[in-house]
Amino acid sequence: MVKGTEMDFSALAERHRPEIVAYLTRLLGSAEDAEDVCQDALLRGFRAAGRLAAGSNGRAWLYKIATNSALTFLRRRTRARARWSTLGLDDVPAPADGGTEKSAELEAVARAVERLPPRQRAALVQRRFHEMGYEEIGAALGCTPETARAHVYHAIKKLRRALERSS
């Protein structure tokens, strides 16, 4: 990618957009939220494209922007839920996603993944579903490869404990 060119950023974004949306869908648990966050991330990426050094890993850079956008979205959603709770609106049903009925085991896994800290969840999803290496995960999360490995390790450990308790 030639530093900062609109056409090159568009090509980079379009090449990786489907996997970024898939990653965000797994991370956020909603395809609709993933699309919104992806749009935000790509807009941020477009604005920052001039700062991407020549020869940089564009994929990891986009994942980092997407992860940061998702973490911001999750913080806002958590604050909104806390406000709903204090207003007595915590009994409002979650929106239906229209999907087929899941098995109890899959639901337990989904709940356990949702309870993971955001960075651990992001690292786990990047490693297991997007086959990213620890170097790339570290670049996407803004940490060292060793820290990325630790995030994945602790996420798996917490999932095992949560699933053992639920069975």
Sequence and secondary structure as in RCSB ss.txt:
>XXXX:A:sequence
MVKGTEMDFSALAERHRPEIVAYLTRLLGSAEDAEDVCQDALLRGFRAAGRLAAGSNGRAWLYKIATNSALTFLR
RRTRARARWSTLGLDDVPAPADGGTEKSAELEAVARAVERLPPRQRAALVQRRFHEMGYEEIGAALGCTPETARA
HVYHAIKKLRRALERSS
>XXXX:A:secstr
  TT HHHHHHHHHHHHHHHHHHHHHHHS HHHHHHHHHHHHHHHHHHGGGS TT  HHHHHHHHHHHHHHHHHH
HHHHHHHHHHHTT TTS           HHHHHHHHHHHTS HHHHHHHHHHHHH   HHHHHHHHTS HHHHHH
HHHHHHHHHHHHHHHH 
